[in-house]
Amino acid sequence: MKLIKIFALLAVVFLSSCSSISVHSDYDKTVDYSTFKTYAFYKPGIDKVEISDLDKKRILRAIDQQMAAKGFSKSETPDLLINIFTKSREQVSVNQFNAGWGYGWGWGWNPWMMGGNQTTVSTSTEGTLYIDLIDAKKKEMIWQGEGIGTLTKNTDKKDEVVAEFVGKILAQYPPVKK
C-alpha cells in the first residue's frame, strides 16, 4: 500500500513538471502602451542570437502570430521594435529509488529484506527566451518578457514548444496597470 502511494506521488510530480514554462515580465510604468499599433523586428539584434536559423524562424513566426492576434500589424515605420535573446543550459537529474519489502528494524544483513536500488540519470536542456519591446521613436526598451522551460530536440514538437513559449510570454503584454 505504501509503495502505491509513493508511485502515485511520483506520477503527480512528474506530470506537473511536464511542459511547465515559467514566465516573467518587466516594464516601464510611465509608458502608455495603448499608443503602439505597429511593429517590426530589430534585425541587428536578432542576427546576433546564437541559435539555428530554423529556430529563429520558428520564434519570429510565433511572435508574428501573437502580435497579429493582439491587433498589431507589421510596418516599415513601426511604433515598436522587437528583439529576442536566448540562452540555454544542460540540466542533469539523478533519481534514486530504493524498493524493499520485509520486516524489522536495525542494522546489518536481513534475509527477509529483498528488493533493489535503482539509480537513473537523465539530462535535459533548459532554455530561456527573452522578448524585448523597444519604443522605435525613443530607442528605449519599454517591456521585456522572459520564458524559462525545457526544450526539445524532437523536430516534430519544436513548433509547438516555441509557440507555447512565445504565447505565454506575450500573454503578459500589454502590462496591466495595478
Wavefront OBJ file of the C-alpha trace (Angstrom):
o trace
v 0.000 0.000 0.000
v 2.830 2.350 0.896
v 4.517 1.594 -2.441
v 1.339 2.512 -4.344
v 1.183 5.876 -2.548
v 4.813 6.574 -3.477
v 4.184 5.750 -7.145
v 1.056 7.944 -7.170
v 3.011 10.843 -5.676
v 5.841 10.405 -8.194
v 3.332 10.351 -11.073
v 1.725 13.600 -9.897
v 5.119 15.299 -9.540
v 6.234 14.031 -12.958
v 3.053 15.093 -14.749
v 3.017 18.512 -13.112
v 6.612 19.099 -14.191
v 5.931 18.310 -17.848
v 5.620 21.255 -20.199
v 5.899 23.842 -17.498
v 7.118 27.208 -18.636
v 7.587 29.932 -16.100
v 7.173 33.464 -17.392
v 8.044 36.865 -16.024
v 7.897 40.363 -17.401
v 9.173 43.800 -16.532
v 8.065 47.094 -17.987
v 8.278 50.865 -17.843
v 5.300 52.006 -15.778
v 5.335 55.514 -17.287
v 4.557 54.350 -20.843
v 1.096 54.479 -22.417
v 1.015 51.099 -24.168
v -2.251 51.821 -25.980
v -0.418 54.114 -28.432
v 1.528 51.245 -30.034
v -0.126 49.684 -33.086
v 2.691 48.566 -35.423
v 5.922 46.599 -35.053
v 8.991 45.331 -36.847
v 11.811 43.031 -35.845
v 15.092 44.589 -34.740
v 17.302 42.854 -37.296
v 20.750 43.797 -35.862
v 19.801 42.256 -32.505
v 18.142 39.167 -33.954
v 21.138 38.489 -36.208
v 23.324 38.215 -33.073
v 21.180 35.496 -31.465
v 23.210 32.288 -31.378
v 20.607 29.702 -32.324
v 19.891 27.971 -35.616
v 18.197 29.943 -38.364
v 15.353 27.409 -38.250
v 14.720 28.116 -34.569
v 14.888 31.876 -35.220
v 12.240 31.478 -37.922
v 10.058 29.483 -35.519
v 10.315 32.163 -32.849
v 9.689 35.072 -35.232
v 6.738 33.272 -36.837
v 5.215 32.636 -33.395
v 5.734 36.301 -32.435
v 4.057 37.393 -35.709
v 1.036 35.208 -34.885
v 0.749 36.519 -31.318
v 1.149 40.171 -32.345
v -1.466 39.794 -35.108
v -3.849 38.238 -32.577
v -3.338 41.322 -30.387
v -4.248 43.627 -33.302
v -0.726 44.738 -34.252
v 0.482 44.949 -37.837
v 3.981 44.849 -39.312
v 5.288 48.113 -40.668
v 8.337 49.692 -42.291
v 7.870 52.619 -39.864
v 6.944 50.755 -36.673
v 5.933 52.014 -33.239
v 7.706 49.043 -31.634
v 10.883 47.163 -32.443
v 11.016 43.555 -31.281
v 14.269 41.899 -30.293
v 14.911 38.410 -28.923
v 17.662 36.843 -26.860
v 18.111 33.204 -25.863
v 20.243 31.168 -23.531
v 20.294 27.524 -22.546
v 21.899 25.170 -20.066
v 22.021 21.438 -19.521
v 20.089 20.053 -16.561
v 21.235 16.762 -15.035
v 18.810 14.847 -12.828
v 19.847 11.919 -10.663
v 16.978 9.895 -9.247
v 17.477 7.125 -6.746
v 14.711 4.735 -5.858
v 15.087 2.142 -3.118
v 12.481 -0.595 -3.018
v 12.353 -3.345 -0.499
v 9.989 -5.459 1.448
v 10.193 -7.442 4.582
v 10.025 -6.644 8.249
v 12.138 -5.448 11.087
v 14.360 -2.596 12.058
v 18.047 -2.379 12.642
v 21.430 -2.635 11.051
v 23.042 -5.425 9.143
v 22.016 -8.054 6.690
v 18.381 -9.098 6.627
v 17.474 -12.191 4.579
v 13.841 -11.048 4.546
v 14.659 -7.695 3.021
v 14.619 -8.200 -0.725
v 14.270 -5.555 -3.354
v 16.563 -3.263 -5.149
v 18.098 0.064 -5.594
v 17.714 1.827 -8.871
v 19.507 4.971 -9.924
v 18.686 6.800 -13.137
v 20.467 9.766 -14.623
v 18.775 11.939 -17.222
v 19.684 15.165 -18.953
v 17.532 17.871 -20.465
v 18.088 21.325 -21.834
v 16.508 24.269 -20.060
v 16.067 27.286 -22.295
v 15.287 30.923 -21.665
v 13.698 33.160 -24.268
v 13.641 36.924 -23.797
v 11.394 39.118 -25.917
v 12.234 42.815 -25.768
v 9.893 45.549 -26.980
v 11.595 48.818 -27.830
v 9.941 52.188 -28.420
v 11.085 52.826 -32.010
v 10.998 56.633 -31.692
v 12.849 56.894 -28.369
v 15.075 53.822 -28.941
v 14.351 52.686 -25.361
v 13.299 49.278 -24.109
v 9.825 49.574 -22.607
v 8.901 45.928 -21.950
v 10.720 42.633 -21.521
v 9.198 39.198 -21.267
v 11.067 36.081 -20.187
v 10.090 32.426 -20.501
v 12.013 29.546 -18.930
v 11.287 25.910 -19.681
v 12.516 22.602 -21.037
v 13.466 22.498 -24.709
v 13.012 19.585 -27.077
v 15.222 18.159 -29.802
v 12.225 16.434 -31.371
v 11.718 18.355 -34.616
v 8.053 17.334 -34.742
v 7.403 19.164 -31.454
v 9.678 22.211 -31.830
v 7.000 24.404 -33.431
v 4.589 23.530 -30.633
v 7.141 24.212 -27.871
v 8.228 27.532 -29.405
v 4.601 28.624 -29.880
v 3.876 27.788 -26.234
v 6.930 29.772 -25.029
v 6.047 32.830 -27.123
v 2.329 32.613 -26.332
v 2.877 32.517 -22.586
v 5.420 35.338 -22.687
v 3.329 37.676 -24.849
v 0.186 36.892 -22.842
v 1.691 39.345 -20.348
v 1.720 42.163 -22.906
v 0.405 44.809 -22.677
v 1.033 45.074 -18.960
v -1.951 45.538 -16.694
v -1.565 48.602 -14.509
v -2.261 47.848 -10.868
l 1 2 3 4 5 6 7 8 9 10 11 12 13 14 15 16 17 18 19 20 21 22 23 24 25 26 27 28 29 30 31 32 33 34 35 36 37 38 39 40 41 42 43 44 45 46 47 48 49 50 51 52 53 54 55 56 57 58 59 60 61 62 63 64 65 66 67 68 69 70 71 72 73 74 75 76 77 78 79 80 81 82 83 84 85 86 87 88 89 90 91 92 93 94 95 96 97 98 99 100 101 102 103 104 105 106 107 108 109 110 111 112 113 114 115 116 117 118 119 120 121 122 123 124 125 126 127 128 129 130 131 132 133 134 135 136 137 138 139 140 141 142 143 144 145 146 147 148 149 150 151 152 153 154 155 156 157 158 159 160 161 162 163 164 165 166 167 168 169 170 171 172 173 174 175 176 177 178
